[in-house]
Amino acid sequence: MVTETLVPTHTKQQETETFTTAVTNTPTSTPSKTLEPGFSYDEAVESILYLLTINGDCTLPCWIGFTPGVSTRDDVNNFIHRYQSVIGGTRIYEEEQKIYVKIPPLPNGVTLEIIFEIGDNLVIAVNPCIHMTRPVGDEHWYTFDDPVFFEVTGAYRLDSILTQFGEPTDILFRSFKVGAQGFPSATQLYYHRKGVVVEYISENYGTVIDEAGRDTGQIITNPANGHVCFILLPENASLSPEYLNSNFLNGTEEWADQAFRPLEEVTNMTIDTFYKIYLTPHSQEYIFTDESLWPYNPAGEVK
């Protein structure tokens, strides 16, 4: 018999930095709009947190006022200008037509990474990630199941998304060996007709120990306690696996064994049970997945 009584307490995982220094690159296109006045640091912090709290008073796939297929590169330029006081830096990838923006941890620990994909001067995709961190010495480490994070991102909580959009068309899941610090589980909810993919990045709590004290090899995680990322495209856009795979998902060839797979194939849940369970706010039900399904450990060797 499996018991959940030995679920480890929440641990902090080191933030995997993809951007460590401020880069002063600015968009190369000449804005056709007059740039709005920039915010002071305190004003920018207050504004960005408010935008997250209400999602800019718009509905996904619109995100804090950016609507894929409608918003323009000039809108992105204006955002970078207005929030420069809190932006750690930007990177412009002209060949791929992508603009990367990082907002380092704000005073409450919330941090953002945003990728805007541009086509014909329009924002054709937005890929934001919102994380929660806590200071550890001179560094910031990821922390999960944080009430401050849920207060800021209440509109994006798992139960809120399920209530607003209903049962997902598909759910994909990926995990890593326990001990692969900085590489937790990820659960992706697909709403194809909406052009919306929501990803919850959740801590691996270890493996379940049965009543005889034996390790079952079953990793447990709870997406309701996770950070949140989005892949947002124009409504009714094709969320084809080829497009998502090449732009957002599985990364390098060495991650081939870690590709996202259908939830029902690699966990104890179906889409229907997932939907019913996580409609409950702050559900403490867990996803179980066999550790042997996820052999690649970025912190060590392939198992």
C-alpha positions in Angstrom: 0.0 0.0 0.0 1.3 3.4 -0.9 1.2 6.2 1.7 1.4 9.9 1.0 2.3 10.8 4.6 6.0 11.1 3.9 5.6 13.9 1.3 8.7 16.1 1.8 8.2 19.6 2.9 8.8 22.4 0.4 12.4 22.9 -0.5 14.0 25.8 -2.4 15.5 25.0 -5.8 18.2 27.2 -7.3 17.0 29.5 -10.0 18.4 28.4 -13.4 19.5 31.8 -14.8 19.2 32.3 -18.6 20.0 35.9 -18.3 22.5 37.2 -15.8 23.6 40.7 -16.9 21.8 43.7 -18.2 22.0 44.0 -21.9 21.4 47.5 -23.4 20.3 46.3 -26.9 17.2 48.2 -28.0 14.8 47.3 -30.8 16.3 48.3 -34.1 13.0 49.4 -35.7 12.1 53.0 -35.5 8.9 53.4 -33.4 6.0 54.9 -35.3 4.3 55.8 -32.0 5.4 58.4 -29.5 6.9 56.6 -26.5 5.0 57.1 -23.3 6.8 58.5 -20.2 8.8 55.9 -18.3 8.0 54.8 -14.8 10.1 55.3 -11.7 11.2 52.0 -10.1 8.4 52.2 -7.5 5.8 53.1 -10.1 6.9 50.3 -12.4 6.8 47.7 -9.6 3.3 48.8 -8.6 2.1 48.9 -12.2 3.5 45.5 -13.3 2.1 43.7 -10.2 -1.3 45.3 -10.8 -1.3 44.2 -14.5 -0.5 40.7 -13.4 -3.2 40.7 -10.8 -5.9 41.6 -13.4 -4.1 40.3 -16.5 -4.2 43.9 -17.9 -8.0 43.7 -17.7 -8.1 41.4 -20.8 -8.7 37.7 -21.5 -6.1 35.2 -22.6 -4.6 34.9 -25.2 -4.3 38.6 -24.5 -1.7 39.0 -21.8 -1.4 42.2 -19.7 -2.6 44.1 -22.8 -0.6 42.3 -25.5 -2.9 40.5 -28.0 -1.2 38.1 -30.4 -1.9 39.1 -34.0 -3.0 42.6 -32.9 -0.3 44.2 -30.8 2.8 45.5 -32.7 6.5 45.7 -32.2 6.0 49.3 -31.3 3.9 48.2 -28.4 6.7 46.1 -27.2 9.2 49.0 -27.6 6.9 51.1 -25.6 6.6 48.5 -22.8 10.4 48.2 -22.6 10.7 52.0 -22.5 8.1 52.5 -19.8 9.3 49.6 -17.5 13.1 50.1 -18.1 13.5 50.9 -14.4 12.6 47.3 -13.5 13.9 45.5 -16.6 17.2 43.7 -16.1 17.9 43.8 -19.8 16.6 42.9 -23.2 17.9 40.8 -26.1 16.9 41.2 -29.7 17.1 38.2 -31.9 16.7 39.7 -35.4 17.1 36.5 -37.4 14.4 34.7 -35.3 12.4 37.9 -34.9 12.2 37.5 -31.1 12.5 40.0 -28.3 13.5 38.6 -24.9 12.8 40.7 -21.8 13.8 39.8 -18.2 12.4 41.5 -15.1 14.6 40.4 -12.2 13.0 39.7 -8.8 10.8 42.5 -7.6 10.7 43.4 -3.9 8.1 40.7 -3.2 10.1 38.0 -5.1 8.1 37.8 -8.3 10.2 37.7 -11.5 9.3 37.5 -15.2 10.8 36.3 -18.4 9.0 37.3 -21.6 9.6 36.3 -25.2 7.7 38.3 -27.9 7.8 36.7 -31.4 7.4 39.3 -34.2 6.2 38.8 -37.7 5.5 41.7 -40.2 5.8 44.1 -37.2 3.0 42.3 -35.3 3.4 40.3 -32.1 2.4 36.8 -33.4 3.2 35.0 -30.1 3.8 35.8 -26.5 5.7 33.4 -24.2 5.8 34.8 -20.6 6.9 32.9 -17.5 6.2 34.2 -14.0 8.3 32.7 -11.2 8.5 33.2 -7.4 11.9 33.6 -5.7 13.3 34.2 -2.3 16.8 35.6 -1.5 19.4 33.1 -0.3 22.6 35.0 0.4 23.5 36.9 -2.7 21.3 34.8 -4.9 17.6 34.3 -5.6 16.2 30.7 -5.5 12.9 29.5 -6.7 10.3 28.8 -4.1 6.9 27.1 -4.6 3.5 27.2 -3.0 3.9 30.8 -1.9 0.9 32.8 -0.8 2.3 36.1 -2.1 2.8 34.5 -5.6 -0.8 33.2 -5.6 -2.1 36.7 -4.5 -0.3 38.3 -7.5 -1.2 35.6 -10.0 -4.6 34.6 -8.9 -6.0 35.1 -12.4 -3.6 32.4 -13.6 -4.0 29.8 -10.8 -4.8 26.4 -12.1 -8.3 26.4 -10.7 -8.9 29.8 -12.2 -7.8 28.7 -15.6 -9.9 25.5 -15.5 -13.0 27.5 -14.3 -12.6 30.1 -17.1 -11.7 27.8 -20.0 -13.1 24.5 -19.0 -11.6 21.0 -19.6 -8.4 21.3 -21.8 -8.3 19.7 -25.2 -5.0 18.0 -24.3 -2.7 17.9 -21.3 1.0 17.1 -21.7 3.4 16.3 -18.8 7.2 16.1 -18.3 9.3 15.4 -15.2 12.9 14.8 -14.2 14.6 12.4 -11.8 14.4 13.4 -8.2 17.6 15.3 -7.4 17.7 17.1 -10.7 17.7 20.5 -8.9 16.3 23.3 -10.9 14.4 20.9 -13.3 11.0 20.3 -11.7 7.9 18.8 -13.4 5.9 20.7 -16.0 2.2 20.2 -16.9 0.8 21.9 -20.0 -2.9 22.6 -20.6 -3.9 23.0 -24.3 -6.8 25.1 -25.4 -6.5 24.8 -29.2 -9.4 27.0 -30.3 -8.3 29.8 -27.9 -4.6 29.8 -29.0 -3.6 29.2 -25.4 -1.2 26.8 -23.7 -0.7 27.2 -19.9 2.2 25.5 -18.3 2.5 24.9 -14.6 6.1 24.3 -13.3 5.9 22.4 -10.0 8.3 21.1 -7.5 9.1 17.4 -7.3 8.4 16.3 -3.7 10.5 13.2 -3.9 9.3 9.6 -4.4 6.6 7.9 -2.4 7.6 5.5 0.4 5.2 2.6 1.0 4.2 1.3 4.5 7.1 -1.2 4.5 9.5 1.7 4.0 10.3 0.8 0.4 10.8 3.5 -2.2 8.1 3.0 -4.9 9.9 5.1 -7.5 6.8 7.2 -7.9 7.6 10.9 -8.2 4.9 13.2 -6.8 4.2 16.8 -7.8 1.3 19.2 -7.6 0.8 21.6 -10.5 -1.6 23.7 -8.3 1.4 24.9 -6.3 3.5 25.8 -9.4 4.9 28.7 -11.3 3.1 29.6 -14.5 4.2 30.1 -18.2 2.1 30.6 -21.3 2.4 30.1 -25.0 -0.1 32.6 -26.5 -1.1 32.8 -30.2 -3.9 34.4 -32.0 -7.3 32.8 -31.4 -7.9 29.8 -33.7 -4.2 29.7 -34.6 -2.7 26.3 -35.1 -1.0 24.9 -32.0 0.8 22.3 -34.1 3.3 20.1 -32.3 5.9 21.0 -34.9 5.6 24.8 -34.2 5.5 24.4 -30.5 8.4 21.9 -30.4 10.7 24.0 -32.5 9.9 27.3 -30.7 9.1 26.5 -27.1 9.2 23.0 -25.8 11.7 20.2 -25.8 15.0 21.9 -26.5 18.2 20.0 -27.5 18.5 16.5 -28.7 19.9 15.3 -25.3 16.5 16.1 -23.9 14.8 13.6 -26.3 13.9 11.2 -23.5 12.3 14.1 -21.6 9.8 15.1 -24.3 6.4 16.2 -23.1 4.0 13.2 -23.3 0.2 12.8 -22.8 -0.8 13.0 -19.2 -2.8 9.8 -19.2 0.3 7.8 -20.6 2.8 8.8 -17.9 0.8 9.6 -14.8 -2.0 8.4 -12.6 -4.5 10.8 -14.1 -6.7 11.3 -17.2 -7.7 14.7 -18.5 -11.1 14.2 -17.0 -9.8 13.3 -13.5 -7.2 16.1 -13.6 -10.0 18.6 -14.5 -12.3 17.5 -11.7 -9.5 17.4 -9.1 -7.9 20.7 -9.8 -11.1 22.7 -10.1 -10.8 22.9 -6.4 -8.7 25.9 -5.3 -5.3 25.0 -3.9 -6.0 21.3 -4.3 -3.5 19.1 -2.4 -4.0 16.1 -4.7 -0.8 14.8 -6.3 0.2 13.7 -9.7 2.2 10.4 -9.6 4.7 9.4 -12.3 7.2 6.6 -12.5 10.8 7.9 -12.1 12.0 5.3 -14.7 10.1 7.2 -17.4 12.4 10.2 -17.0 16.0 9.0 -17.3 17.7 12.3 -18.1 19.1 14.1 -15.1 20.5 17.5 -16.1 22.4 17.6 -12.8 24.2 14.4 -13.5 24.4 11.4 -15.8 21.7 9.6 -17.7 20.2 6.9 -15.5 
